[in-house]
């Protein structure tokens, strides 16, 4: 266990924190969509699946682009800022009854998840090399 490099442990900690933040947004967002924005439980379920659908659509094109052009570190940092912007948007959007602007953070979260999944899971192979 101590044979891994320090970069591996930093990346593992980053994955742990980022996944916990993303899943927290989804857990809090379901109640937020119902209580603050007045969506029904079915509509909220549709909105909560948006990050996964956006991520599923973007995974393959993003993987191709990142493998072709590189710069993984910059995009991981941008992904963190994008995830943080989801929290900020959830806080800044005023109360309204089924307003469409409240769906925007879900799309941003889906883009952020897709970027993060492609970059981080692809980067582990650079750190763990067979001897």
N, C-alpha and C positions, 0 to 999 in steps of 0.2 A: 504494500500500500504506500509506503514512503518512497518507492522507486519512481513515481511519477514526478515530472518536473513541476516547478512552481507555477508555470503558466497554465498547466492542466488544472490545478486546484483553483486558480483564479477564475478560469472559465467555468468550472463546475459550480463555484459560488455564484457567478453571474447568472448561470442558467437557473439555479435554485431561486434566486431573488426575482429574476424576471418572470419566471413561470408563476411564482406566488403572487406577484403584482398583477399579472394579466388575469389570473383566475379570480383574484379578489375583485377586480373591476367587473368581471362578469357576474359574480355573486351579488355585489352591491347594486349593480346596474339593473338587475331584474326587479328588485324592489323599488328602485328609483323610477323606473319607467312606469310602474303601476301607480305609485303614490304621488309623484310630482307631476308627471306628464299625462296621467289619466288613460293610459293604454290598458286594454283588457289583458287577461293572462295569456290568451292565445296570441294576441298581437305582440306582447312582450316576448313570448317564446320565439316568434319569427325574428324580432330584432336581435335577440341574443344569439341566434344562429348566424347572423350576418358576418361576424368576424371569421367564423369557420368556413363559410362559403367563399368569402373574398380570399381567404388564405388558400383554399383549395384551388381556386382559379389561378392565383398568382404564383404558386409554388414552382411549377416547371419553368415558366418564362424567367422568373427571378433567378432560379438556380443556374440556368443557362447564362444569363447576363453576368452574374457574379463569378462564375467559373471562367468566363471569357475575359472579363475586364479586371477582376481582382478588387483591391481596396476594401477588403472585408472589415478592417478596423473602423474605418470612417462610417461605414453603413451601420455597424453595430451601435456606434455612438448616436447616429441619427435616429436609429430605431428606439433607443432609450428616450430621446427627446420627444419622439412621436408618441410613445406610450404615455409619457408625462403630460403631453398635450391632451390626451384623452381624459385624464383626470381633471385637468383645468377646464376643459369644455363642459364636462358634466357639472362642474361647480358653477360655471358662468352662465349657462343657459337658464333663463328665467322660467318660472313655472308657467305652464301653458297647457291647453287641452289638446292633446294629440298633435303637437306641432312637429313638422317634418325636420326641423333643424336638430331636434334631439336624437335623430338617427345618425348624424354625422360622426359622433365619437365612436360609434360601432364600426363604421367603415374604416376610420383611421386605425382602430385597434386591429381590424383584420389585416390591413396592410402591414402594420407593425409586427403582428404575429408571423405573417408569411416571410417577411424579411428576416426576422430573428431565427425562425426554424431553419431556413435555408443556410444562413450564415453560420450559426453555432453548430449544428449537427454536421455540417460539412467541414468545420474547422477542427473537430476532434481528431480527424485522421492526420492532420499536420502535427499534432502534439504527441500522439501515441504511436510510436513506431516499433515494430517488432525488432528484436535484437538478433 
